[in-house]
Amino acid sequence: MIKKRGVRITISTLALIALWIVIVPVYSFGYQIALRMRFFSTIVCVTYILSHFRLELLKRTWYIWLYAFVTFVSSIHNYGVWSISALMNDFLHPFSVLSIFLVPLIVADRYDIDKVAKIFFRCGCVYFIPTLATVIMAGRVDAGWYEPYFVGNKFLLTYYLLTMFCCWGIIHFDEIQSNFRTRTKVIVLCVIGIAFSAYLYCTTGAVCYITVLFLMLVWPVRKILEKPFGITVSIILSGVLPLSMAAILSIPRINTLLLSINETATMNARVRIYSILINIINKKYWWGYGYNTLIVKKQLYSNAQNGLLHIIVQFGVIGVVALVFMCFMVTRNRNKKNSAIVEWCEFWLFALIVAGIIEITFGVFFYVMLSFINCAINAKEVECTKNAV
């Protein structure tokens, strides 16, 4: 334990800071530097996990280890172990998954989820000024493959802000439940988020904030989350809908809406992408092409444009089954403990699922939201009412 100027910095705090770097590395020094930051920070997190490893922890999280193992096998199958890049592709994803789920859980077991959220939020605040500065200097750059901002491209910037918002809500969830002013603040922040996403030309961000607003304000929509298989079915449907995209776009009202927001060309392009994507998947449908594969980019000059299909491309059908099963195991006991915090975190998880219909949102930040739910369900009980908002 380190003590400096009256502020205690524990080993668990350092582990959470390392985990933050795994989740949100700095891209200002280039993509390869960011990748190495993630890799070495992941090793720090795995070391922390091993130092706190108990058989009881494995029994509680075996389905997370299973998913990580499946992704590891997929990458080993595709890349081998004979180069530095292969080793990074082999180990980075499974180690990152284990770190994102287990480090916060270990900390929450000793303290509570509030500490995890506070450390993450403070790390996010440290990033905020340099991120804002790069946004001002670079302006809006409508290119997902280019990382002009401190935290990456427009998508990574959006997910970083979503994570900060979720952490802020965990810290202040009592006020969100009981204080009208705080609820109003949440609505205002969502509206600001929509406007900022529009400025960045990031439809994904706007979809996420709109989804959260719907879940907060429209009770029947929120009831989806209360079903035992609500999250699981939503994930599956998010991958099935693209296969019906052509029929959906032919609906007059949908077509009119897309014209009004200038997204018609984008959605029509996605229809063509999905048709070609099926051929790519068919060639390696069991284990996929491995983590961080460039197969889609090489053939389509784009990505899979769908969260679940992106997982299939990388880790195959086996990987998707393992992911869906992990999501079910995490959310199956959502009403048993800390249900207010769980519901708040599910708002953001569901937002990424909805956005995952048109973008590859089932990655690091998706795991983070799922990890928060896992922590809340497994952490110490706190005084809260049933509903988050």
Secondary structure as GFF3:
##gff-version 3
##sequence-region A 1 389
A	DSSP	beta_strand	2	4	.	.	.	ID=ss1
A	DSSP	beta_strand	7	9	.	.	.	ID=ss2
A	DSSP	alpha_helix	11	23	.	.	.	ID=ss3
A	DSSP	alpha_helix	31	51	.	.	.	ID=ss4
A	DSSP	alpha_helix	55	79	.	.	.	ID=ss5
A	DSSP	alpha_helix	84	110	.	.	.	ID=ss6
A	DSSP	alpha_helix	113	138	.	.	.	ID=ss7
A	DSSP	alpha_helix	154	171	.	.	.	ID=ss8
A	DSSP	alpha_helix	173	178	.	.	.	ID=ss9
A	DSSP	alpha_helix	180	199	.	.	.	ID=ss10
A	DSSP	alpha_helix	203	217	.	.	.	ID=ss11
A	DSSP	alpha_helix	219	226	.	.	.	ID=ss12
A	DSSP	alpha_helix	230	240	.	.	.	ID=ss13
A	DSSP	three_ten_helix	241	244	.	.	.	ID=ss14
A	DSSP	alpha_helix	245	249	.	.	.	ID=ss15
A	DSSP	alpha_helix	252	260	.	.	.	ID=ss16
A	DSSP	alpha_helix	264	283	.	.	.	ID=ss17
A	DSSP	alpha_helix	295	300	.	.	.	ID=ss18
A	DSSP	alpha_helix	307	331	.	.	.	ID=ss19
A	DSSP	alpha_helix	339	355	.	.	.	ID=ss20
A	DSSP	alpha_helix	364	378	.	.	.	ID=ss21
###
